[in-house]
Amino acid sequence: MIRLDDEQYWLYAPVDPETNDLLHTQLEPTRNNAVVDQFFADLREKHDVDDAIILVDGAAPLQRACRKHDLNFRYERHGNRNSVKRVVHEIKLRTICFSNCFSNAEAETANGWLRAFAFA
């Protein structure tokens, strides 16, 4: 979850733990099965993740969506997931800076900034 001004958004952002590259970003005001399903559909369309092992936290919607999209996943609390958490932590720090510098920015502006950040 990240905060823009007074609003909270869920950031969906898979990270390649070997390169720390963001593969895709999606900023949503809610967290539900439909959003997660669309996110994984977009991820599969943009990246070849058929042979990947998706590391997930304990969130049931993530695990359910992986099953629905026939993706291999593993619940992992430590190991490679720690490197991913460091990348996400850095994103949160930079998002706070973005929000402070561009107060009153719309969520779509932040979403575009996150995609540009992921690309860079």
N, C-alpha and C positions, 0 to 999 in steps of 0.2 A: 504494500500500500504506500502511495506517495501522496503528498498534500500539495495542492495548488491554492494559494490564498486560504480560504476557509473550507474548501471542499476536498474530499478524499477520493482517490482513484486507485484502481487496481492496475498494476503494471504487469503485463505478461511479456516475458522476455527470456527466451531460451538462450543459453550461453554454451558455447563449445568449451569444455573444461581444459582442453589441450592448448587452445589458442587464446582463450578469453574473449573471443569474438561474439558479439550479439548477432544472432541469426535473424531475428524478427522482433519487432516490438508492437505492442497493442495496449493502449490506455483505455480503460473502461470505468464508468462510474459505478458499476455493480459487479458482483462476482456470482455467477450462476452457471448452470450446465450449458445453456444455449451459448453464452459467451465463450466458454472453454471449448465447446465443440467447434465453433467458428474459428477460434484461434488455431486449433490443431489442424483443421481443414486448410487454412491459409498456410500454415507451416509446411504441411505435406505438399502443397502446390508449389511453394517457392524453394524447398530444399529436399534433397534426397535423404530422408530420415528413416527409410525402411529398415536399414541395418543398424541404426543407432540404438543405443540404450538410453532412454530418457530417465534422468534422475529426478525424482519428485519428492516433495515433502509429504506430510501426512494428509494433505487436502484430498478428500474423497472425490470431488469433481475432476481433479487432474487425473487420478488413477482411473476413474470411470471413462473419461475421454480417451485415455491411452488404449484402454481395452476396446472401446467402440471403433477407434481408428486403426486397430491392429498394430499398435506400436509396442515395442518391447520397452518395459519400464522397470525401474527398481526404486523402492523406497530406500533412501540413504540419508542418514543423519550426519555422517562425517565423510572423510575421504574426499573424492572429487567434488562433492557438493560444497565443501568449504571454499574451494576456489571460486565456484559460481557465486556463493554468497558474498565474497569479497567484491566481485564485479557489480553485483546488485547494490551493495552498500555504496560503492563509488557512484553509481547512477543516482541513488537517493541523495547523496551529498551534492552532486552537480544539479539535480532537479531543484533542491532547496535554493541554490544560488540563482538558478534560472527564475524561479518564482519570485525571489526577492528583487531581482533586477528588472523583471518584466511583470510587475504586479498587475493584476486584473487581466492577465492573458487568458484567452479562452482555452478550453481543453484541447481543441483541435490544433491550436498553435503549439501547445506543449507536445502534442502527439507528433507533429511535424518536426519539432526540435529533437525529440527522442529518436525518430527515424534517422535524422541527419547525424546525430551522435552515434547511433549504432553503425551507420555506414562508415563514418570516420574512424 
